[in-house]
């Protein structure tokens, strides 16, 4: 339909090599500009920033040994506190430090959500405009091929230029179609990060941070956490880690 409209408004008697050479040029330039915009967006610091927050959050959560921190690990809490420094968060003191950092990370990700949504909208706009540019280029290529055949034996030089333009436009269209999977992946990245923040960081994580606060508060009053209670919190912790992994994979 678009190709037919282009052909309908083209005055064959006024066809020149210049007009043929510039056929579809604006559409190709628009596509080139969109590629540049997509590249600029791919370098946006918000993606790196939010991903680093999530990675750090998962690293902290994966390092927490709740059973040990609650005194139910091998050797008990005091023995663990006297052990050499390790990478596990397995003492009430380390748990309190983890709590403070997790609270900061939740606040940072909550603050970054709007920025991330703006980025997603900008990227979606580029993707949609790229798809529209593909439709326009396809129409221009079909019309150029038709005009090349129509002008053959009438204006051979012009016909040749249209044939060349049809080939160039078709090649550009092929690039757009080949890049479809890449554009989908680019768009999926901010969407998955938004999902991780909305569904896990701002929903599940605050409750768990509250559990950590309770553990450290009870430890300060020398009140023991039962192994069953610690086990339930450990199960909740594993669920949060798995949810974050699935949201960002």
N, C-alpha and C positions, 0 to 999 in steps of 0.2 A: 504493500500500500504506500509506504513512504517512498519507495523507489519510483512508483508510478507518478506520484505527485511531483517528484524532482524532474522527471522526464517531461511531464505535462507543461511545466512552466519554462522549460528550456527552449529557446528559439534556435532551431537548427540552422536557419539561414545566416544567423549571426555568430555561428560557432567559429572560434579561433583557437589557435594553439595555446595562447595565453589562458583562455578560459578553461581549456582542457587540462593544462598543467596545474591550475589552481583548484581543479575540481576536488572537493573533499578535503582541501588543505586545512580549512578551519576546524573540521572535525578531528583531523589528526593532531593538530596543535592542541585542541582541547583535551584530547587523551593524554598527550605528553605532559600537559600541565597537571592533570589528575595523578599521573604517576609521580610527579614531583611532590604533590601534596601528600600522597600516601607515604612516600619516603620520609618526608618531614614528620608526619604523625608517628611513624614507626620509631622515631628517635625521641618521642615524648618522654620526659623524665617521670611522668606519673606511673607508667607501667613498671619501670625499674623500681621506683620507690615503693609502690604497693606490693610488688612481688617480694622485695627484700623484707618488708614487714611480715608478710605471711611466712616466708622461709624462716625468719628468726623465731616467729611464734611457734612454728612446728618443731624447730630445733629444741626450744625450751621445753615444750610439752613432751617431746620424745625422750628427753633426758630425765624427766621426773620419775622417781621411784617412790610412789606413795606408801607402799607397804613398809619400806625401809625408813622413810621419813616419819612414819607413825610408830616406829619401834617394833615392827614385825618382820624385819629383815634379819639375815644371818648376823648374829652378834649383838643386835639391838642398836638403839640410837647412839648411846654413849660410845660404844666401840667404834661405830662408823665415824663419829666426830673426831676420834683420835687417829683414824686411818690417814694415810697419805692422800693428798688432794687428787680427786678423780673427776671424770667428766659427768658423773651422775649427780642429779639433784636429789640427795637422799638424807638430808638433815633438816630440821625445822628452820635453821638459819638460812640455809640455801633456798628453802621453800619460800621464805619471806622475801628474799631478794628476787626470786623468780616472779612472785606475785606482783611486786612493784613494777618490774619490767613489762609483764603482761598487761597490766593496767595502762601503762604508757603506750604500748603497741595498739591496744584496742582504741584508745583515744586518737591516735595518729591515723588509724585506718578509717575510723568514723569521720574524721575531718577530711580525709582524701576521697570519700565516696562521691561527693558532688563533682569534684574535679575528674574523677574516673568516668562518671556518667556523661559529663560534657565531652570527654575524649571519645567515648563510645559513639555519641551522637555525631561528632565530626567525622569519625571514620565511616560510620554508616552512610553519611551524606556522600562521601567520596565513592564508596562502593556503588551506591545507587546511581550516581552521575556517570560512573564508569560503565555500568550496564546500559544506561541510556545512550552513551557515546557509541557503544558497540552496535546498538540497533541503527543509529544514524550512519555509522561507517558501512554497515552491511547494505543499507539502502543506497548509499553513494556508490559502492562498489558494483552493485547490480545495475544501477543506472549507467555507470561509466561503461560497463561491458556492453549494454544495449546500444548506447550511443556510438561506441566504437564500431559495432557491426552495422549500425544504421548509416554511418558516414563513410563506410568503406566504399571505395570506387567513386566517391563524390568529393570527399576532402580527406585524401589518404593520410596526409601529415597530421591532421586533427584527430582522425580515427586512431592513428598510432599512439598519439599522446593519451587518448582516452583509454586505450588498451593498457598502457603503462600505469595509468592511474588506477585502473581496476585491479591490477596485480598488486600495487603498493597498498591500496586500501584493504584488500583481502588479507595481505600479510599482517597489517595492523590489527585487523579483526581477529586473526588467529592468535595473536599475542594476548588480546583481551580474554579470549576464551580459555587459553592455556593458564592465564593468571586467576581464573575463577576460584580454584581450590585454595590458592594462596590468600586471596582476599577473604574467603570464608574463615580461614584459620586466623587471620589478623583480627577479624571481627569477633571471633570466639574468645580471644584472649581477654579483652576487657570485660566481656559478658561473664566469663567464668570467675574473674576476680570480684566482680560485683556480687555474684552469687555467693562466693565464699565469705565476703564481708557481711552481707545481709542475712544469710541463713545460718552461719556458724559463728563468726566473730562477734556479731552484735546480739545473737540469740543464745547460743550455747555456752560461749566462753565466759561471759560475766558470772553466770551461776557457778561455774567451776572455780573461777577466781575467788568467789565468795567461800567456797569450800576450803580453799587453801588458807584464806584468812582465818577461818574457824579452827583449822588445825594448829596454826601458829599461836592463836589466842589461847587455845586449850593447853598447848604445851607450856605457855608462860605461866599458867595456873597449875601446872603439873597434873592435868587431867588427861587420862589415857583415852586414845581412840581405839575402839575394838578392831580386831582383825577383819570382822565382817564389814564394818563401816568403811575401813580403809580399802577393802576389796571392792566395795560398791563404787567408791570414788575413782578407783583405778580403772574399773570398767567404763565409767563415764569418760575418763580421760582418753582411753583407747578409742572410744566412739568419736570423740571430738577430733582426734588426730586423723582417723580414717575419713571423716567427713571433709576435713580440710584437704586431704590428699585427693579425694575424688572430685572435689570442686575445682582444683587447680591442675589436674592431670590433663 
